[in-house]
Amino acid sequence: MAKKKSKEISLDDLEEELADEEEEEEIEEIDEFDLDDISEGEEVSEVFEEELEGLGEIEEEKPPEEEIIDERLYVVPLAKARRGPRNKRAKKAVRYLREFMERHFKPESLVISQEVNEKIWSRGIQKPPRKIKIRATKNIDGLVVCYLAE
């Protein structure tokens, strides 16, 4: 094997680079305080009060819920997915679920939630469940979303 040529760097160059980096960084000054001035009850409330206010604002902000036209519960038979090769059963089960939902809901677009997908794939590609209980909702735009109903 050929040896890699190592690039030699002088110490002067390194010192100059470090000096440049130190000049660019700005250090924030922290107000000094004495721990004896603050009681235990005040300490906890004052320190965490600001953080809790920030978290409360984030939790309150929710996207506006879309208006749901129709909501139905189905038990979807996935036993047909067992026909054919073993290593394609979970894929076929998802495909049968899509076909079932398109046949019954006639959506413009269909979304299968992560929970439903994980339930189908929970025992691997070779052994999907024979049936699955889902809750499907349709909104004004024609979007159908499948949720796990169990």
Residue, then its C-alpha position, 0 to 999 in steps of 0.5 A: m500500500a502506498k503511504k499517505k502524504s501527511k500535510e505538515i502544519s506549523l505551530d505558528d499557523l495553529e496558534e493564529e487559527l486559535a487566536d482568530e476563533e477566540e476573537e470571533e466567539e462572544i461570551e455572555e456575562i452572567d449576573e452574579f447572585d448569592l445563594d443565601d439571598i434566595s430561599e428554597g421555595e423562591e429558588v425553585s419557583e423563580v428558576f422554573e417559572e420562565e421555562l413553564e411559561g414558555l412550555g405552556e404557550i407551545e402546548e396551547e397552540k394547536p392547528p385548527e381541526e379540519e371538519i370531519i364529514d364521515e367517520r366509520l369503524y371497519v374490521v378489514p379482512l387481511a386473510k387474502a394476503r396469505r395467498g402467494p409468497r410468504n415474504k410479501r404478506a405484510k406488503k400485500a396486507v397494506r395493499y388490501l387495506r388500501e383497496f378496501m378503503e378505496r372501495h368503501f370510502k371512495p377517497e380523493s386521497l388516502v392516508i394510513s396512519q403509522e399505528v395501523n402500519e406498525k400493527i400490520w408489520s408488528r409480527g414481521i413480513q411473513k405473519p400479518p394479522r388476519k383482520i384489523k379493526i380500524r377507524a376511518t375519517k373523511n374530511i371536506d377535502g376528500l382526505v381519508v385517514c385510517y386510525l387503529a380502533e383497538 
